[in-house]
Amino acid sequence: MALFDSNSGVTYGQDSMQVSGEMNPAMSEVRENVRHSIVVPLYNERENIVQLYEQLKETMELLGDSFELVFVDDGSTDDSAGLLRDIALQDGRVTVITLPRNSGKSAALGAGFEVALGDYIVTMDGDLQHHSSDIPRFVEKLREGFDIVCGQRLQHSGNPWMQRMSNRAANWMTAKLSGVRIHDFGSGFKAYKREFVAQLPVYGEMQRLIPILALRQGCRICEIPITIAPREHGASKYGFLQKVPFFFDLITVRFLTGYLSRPMHFFGTAGIGAAFVGSAIAFWLLIENLIYHTNVLQEHGPLMFFATVLILSGMQLFALGLLAEMQVRHFHDRGGRASYTVTGARHLAKKNDEPIRH
């Protein structure tokens, strides 16, 4: 039978159970056997669920390896969760995660990544616009040695021209700012190796920027073309307003990937630049007053206040950079998370023998 964990909102199929946060032998056995995890975030997609499940099951059974289907209900109001739980009761390879409210796609994917057991994790949308028959192509690329495989949506004439142009502009800007040379950051059809995606924070609109975050881990990334089917049921949940926060997250990722370990380079450069411009303006005003006897406050009052603001802002940014550097130094002195990974039985055996420090 299936198990529903009311605390975590997770329904497990008959072959996988988790009790009180500790892994039992049945769960351990599944973890060893599951090869592929298909993670599908859903929001009010009840009309598509059964067809999606049938397509995924058929594709994965033809692939031949062990698999699980992880459906994440992102606070749906159309009883999608109830239908998904009914499916989980019938198929032990289905896991259902229920979020208490609509938290966004990143939160749904983060929950799916945490629960998924497979060595390879494939994410796709639940609106039937992604073809499950493309999954073997993603898996093949992972087996070739790539760590992340991104689906590149082929633009079709059915999309409004404004949407096509905005998507192209957003992808071009993201590639330029991040240095990751892929053409489609917004596609939800991606495949990952577990060891990389498990280390990445996913929040806000970060699901679009996972390839950028993964670049810091030394991931190998590639793209494969995919076609998008017309939506048959329901309405799209992503309009222009839903895409605006993405640009704020892009700035955040740019900072995290470029200046996380050296914040003074960011704040110090901005502070010195602002203070230099303000000082140059103040020096010119001083020359005007001393040599030409100009009433600076009367004739250049706004410019004088602007120079003062620049100088003070520059000093504050520089001080903020110093404080950030102290935080980074404190983090590393206390044995913060290493920026590298170590694999080897000898190292792991030594680590397990070390006493626990309180």
C-alpha positions in Angstrom: 0.0 0.0 0.0 1.0 3.6 -0.3 2.0 5.9 2.6 1.0 9.5 3.0 3.3 11.6 5.2 1.0 14.4 6.5 3.9 16.4 7.9 5.9 16.6 4.7 3.0 16.4 2.3 4.5 13.4 0.5 2.7 10.3 -0.8 5.0 7.4 -1.4 4.1 4.4 -3.6 4.0 0.9 -2.2 7.7 0.3 -2.9 9.0 3.3 -1.1 8.3 4.4 2.5 9.8 6.9 4.8 8.9 7.1 8.5 9.8 9.9 11.0 12.5 11.2 8.7 14.7 8.1 8.9 15.2 5.8 6.0 14.0 2.3 6.5 15.4 -0.8 4.7 12.7 -0.7 2.0 13.6 2.9 1.1 17.3 2.1 1.1 16.7 -0.7 -1.3 14.7 1.6 -3.6 17.4 4.2 -3.5 19.9 1.6 -4.7 17.6 0.5 -7.5 16.1 3.7 -8.9 18.0 4.8 -12.0 15.8 7.6 -13.3 13.6 10.1 -11.5 11.1 12.2 -13.5 10.1 15.3 -11.6 7.0 17.1 -12.8 5.7 20.3 -11.0 2.0 20.8 -11.4 -0.4 23.6 -10.7 -4.1 23.2 -11.6 -3.4 20.6 -14.4 -6.0 18.0 -13.4 -7.2 17.5 -17.0 -3.7 16.6 -18.1 -2.6 14.3 -15.3 -3.9 11.0 -16.4 -2.6 11.4 -20.0 0.7 12.6 -18.7 1.1 9.7 -16.4 0.3 7.2 -19.1 2.8 8.7 -21.5 5.6 8.9 -18.9 5.0 5.3 -17.8 5.0 4.0 -21.4 8.2 5.9 -22.2 10.1 4.9 -19.1 9.1 1.2 -19.4 10.4 1.1 -22.9 13.6 2.7 -21.7 14.2 -0.4 -19.6 15.8 1.0 -16.5 14.2 1.3 -13.1 12.4 4.7 -12.6 10.1 6.7 -10.4 7.6 9.5 -11.3 7.7 12.4 -8.8 4.7 14.7 -9.2 4.8 18.0 -7.2 1.5 19.6 -6.7 2.2 23.3 -6.1 -0.9 24.2 -4.1 -3.5 23.3 -6.9 -7.1 24.3 -6.3 -8.7 21.8 -8.7 -8.0 18.7 -6.6 -5.0 17.6 -8.7 -3.4 16.3 -5.5 -6.4 13.9 -4.9 -6.1 12.5 -8.4 -2.3 12.1 -8.1 -2.7 10.2 -4.8 -5.1 7.9 -6.4 -2.5 7.1 -9.0 0.1 6.6 -6.4 -2.1 4.1 -4.7 -2.2 2.1 -7.9 1.5 2.4 -9.0 4.3 2.1 -6.4 6.7 3.9 -8.8 4.7 7.2 -8.3 5.6 9.7 -5.5 3.4 12.7 -4.9 4.6 15.8 -3.1 1.9 18.3 -2.0 2.8 21.9 -1.2 0.4 23.6 1.2 0.1 26.7 -1.1 1.2 27.9 -4.5 4.9 28.6 -3.9 6.2 28.8 -7.4 8.0 26.5 -9.8 11.4 26.8 -8.1 10.0 25.7 -4.7 8.2 22.8 -6.4 11.4 21.7 -8.2 13.4 22.1 -5.0 11.0 19.7 -3.2 11.2 17.3 -6.1 15.0 17.3 -6.1 15.0 16.6 -2.3 12.7 13.6 -2.5 13.8 12.1 -5.9 15.9 9.0 -5.6 17.3 8.4 -9.1 20.9 8.8 -10.3 19.5 10.8 -13.3 16.8 13.5 -12.7 14.7 14.7 -15.5 12.3 17.7 -15.1 9.5 18.6 -17.4 6.2 20.6 -17.3 2.9 19.0 -16.6 0.9 20.7 -19.4 1.6 18.0 -22.0 3.6 20.5 -24.1 6.8 18.5 -23.5 7.0 15.1 -25.3 7.9 12.3 -22.9 9.3 10.5 -26.0 12.3 13.0 -25.8 13.4 11.7 -22.4 15.7 8.9 -23.9 17.6 11.6 -25.8 18.3 13.5 -22.6 19.4 10.3 -20.8 21.7 9.4 -23.7 23.5 12.7 -23.3 23.9 12.2 -19.6 25.4 8.8 -20.3 27.8 10.4 -22.7 29.3 12.3 -19.8 27.3 15.6 -19.7 26.1 16.7 -16.2 23.2 18.9 -17.3 21.2 18.6 -20.5 19.0 21.5 -21.5 16.1 21.4 -23.9 16.2 24.1 -26.5 12.7 25.0 -27.6 12.2 25.4 -31.3 10.1 28.5 -31.7 7.0 27.9 -33.8 4.8 30.4 -35.5 1.9 29.8 -33.1 3.6 32.0 -30.4 2.9 35.7 -30.5 5.7 37.7 -32.0 6.1 39.7 -28.8 6.6 36.5 -26.8 9.2 35.2 -29.3 11.1 38.5 -29.2 11.1 38.8 -25.4 12.3 35.2 -25.0 15.1 35.8 -27.4 16.1 39.0 -25.7 16.0 37.4 -22.2 18.1 34.4 -23.3 20.7 36.6 -25.1 21.0 38.9 -22.1 21.3 35.9 -19.7 24.0 34.2 -21.8 26.0 37.5 -22.0 25.8 38.2 -18.3 26.5 34.7 -17.2 29.0 33.4 -19.7 27.0 30.2 -20.2 26.6 29.7 -23.9 23.2 28.1 -24.2 20.2 29.4 -26.1 17.2 28.6 -23.9 17.4 29.2 -20.2 13.6 29.2 -19.7 12.8 25.6 -20.9 11.6 23.4 -18.1 12.7 20.3 -19.9 16.1 19.5 -18.5 18.1 16.5 -17.2 20.6 16.4 -14.4 23.0 14.1 -12.6 22.0 13.8 -9.0 25.4 14.7 -7.5 25.3 18.2 -9.1 21.7 19.2 -8.7 21.6 18.1 -5.1 24.2 20.8 -4.2 22.3 23.7 -5.8 20.0 26.1 -4.1 16.7 26.5 -5.9 14.4 29.4 -4.9 12.8 32.5 -6.4 13.1 32.0 -10.1 16.4 30.1 -9.8 15.1 27.1 -11.8 15.9 29.0 -15.0 19.4 29.7 -13.8 20.5 26.3 -12.6 23.0 25.9 -15.5 24.7 29.1 -14.3 24.9 27.9 -10.7 26.1 24.5 -11.9 28.9 26.2 -13.9 30.6 26.9 -10.5 30.7 23.2 -9.8 32.5 22.5 -13.1 29.5 20.9 -14.8 29.5 19.9 -18.5 26.4 21.4 -20.1 24.8 20.8 -23.5 21.6 21.5 -25.3 19.3 19.3 -27.5 16.4 20.7 -29.6 12.9 19.9 -28.5 9.5 20.7 -30.0 6.7 22.2 -28.0 3.2 20.8 -28.5 0.1 23.2 -28.4 -1.6 23.2 -25.0 -4.8 21.2 -25.2 -6.2 21.8 -21.7 -6.0 24.6 -19.2 -4.3 27.9 -19.5 -0.6 29.0 -19.2 0.5 30.0 -15.8 3.4 32.1 -17.0 2.8 35.6 -18.3 5.0 38.7 -18.6 4.6 39.6 -14.9 5.8 36.1 -13.9 9.0 36.6 -15.8 10.0 40.0 -14.3 11.5 38.5 -11.0 13.8 36.4 -13.2 15.9 39.4 -14.0 16.4 40.1 -10.3 17.5 36.5 -9.7 19.8 36.9 -12.7 21.6 39.8 -10.9 21.7 37.7 -7.8 23.3 34.8 -9.6 25.8 37.1 -11.3 26.9 38.3 -7.9 27.0 34.8 -6.4 29.0 33.3 -9.2 31.4 36.2 -9.7 31.9 37.8 -6.3 30.7 35.4 -3.6 34.2 34.8 -2.2 35.5 38.3 -3.0 32.8 40.8 -2.2 35.3 43.7 -1.8 35.9 43.5 -5.6 32.3 44.4 -6.2 31.5 46.8 -3.4 35.0 48.4 -3.4 35.0 49.0 -7.1 31.5 50.6 -7.0 32.5 52.6 -3.9 35.7 53.9 -5.3 34.0 54.8 -8.6 31.3 56.8 -6.9 33.7 58.5 -4.5 36.0 59.4 -7.4 33.2 61.0 -9.4 31.9 62.9 -6.4 35.4 64.1 -5.5 36.0 65.3 -9.1 32.8 67.3 -9.0 33.6 68.7 -5.6 37.1 69.7 -6.7 35.8 71.5 -9.8 33.3 73.4 -7.6 36.1 74.3 -5.2 38.1 75.8 -8.1 35.1 77.7 -9.2 34.7 79.2 -5.8 38.4 80.0 -5.1 39.5 81.2 -8.5 36.4 82.6 -10.1 34.6 83.6 -6.8 31.4 81.8 -7.9 28.6 81.4 -5.4 28.6 77.6 -5.6 25.5 77.1 -3.4 23.4 79.5 -5.4 24.6 78.6 -9.0 25.5 74.9 -8.6 23.5 73.9 -5.5 22.0 70.6 -6.9 25.4 69.6 -8.3 27.1 70.2 -5.0 24.5 68.0 -3.1 24.9 65.3 -5.8 28.7 65.3 -5.3 28.2 65.0 -1.5 25.8 62.1 -2.0 28.3 60.3 -4.3 31.2 60.7 -1.9 29.1 59.5 1.1 27.7 56.6 -0.9 31.2 55.6 -2.1 32.4 55.5 1.5 29.5 53.4 2.6 29.9 50.9 -0.3 33.6 50.6 0.6 32.8 50.0 4.2 30.1 47.4 3.2 32.8 45.6 1.2 35.1 45.4 4.2 32.3 44.0 6.3 31.5 41.5 3.7 35.1 40.4 3.4 35.2 39.9 7.2 32.1 37.7 6.9 33.7 35.6 4.2 36.9 35.3 6.2 34.9 34.3 9.3 33.1 31.7 7.3 36.3 30.1 6.0 38.0 30.3 9.4 35.2 28.3 10.9 35.5 25.5 8.4 32.8 26.5 6.0 31.7 24.3 3.1 34.6 23.4 0.8 34.5 24.5 -2.8 35.6 21.0 -3.9 34.5 17.4 -3.7 36.6 14.3 -2.8 35.9 10.8 -3.9 37.7 7.7 -2.7 37.2 4.8 -0.3 40.3 5.7 1.8 39.2 9.3 2.3 35.7 8.3 3.3 36.9 5.6 5.7 39.2 8.2 7.4 36.3 10.6 7.6 34.0 8.1 9.2 36.6 7.3 11.8 36.9 10.9 13.0 35.2 11.6 16.3 32.1 13.8 16.3 32.9 17.4 17.5 30.3 19.2 19.5 
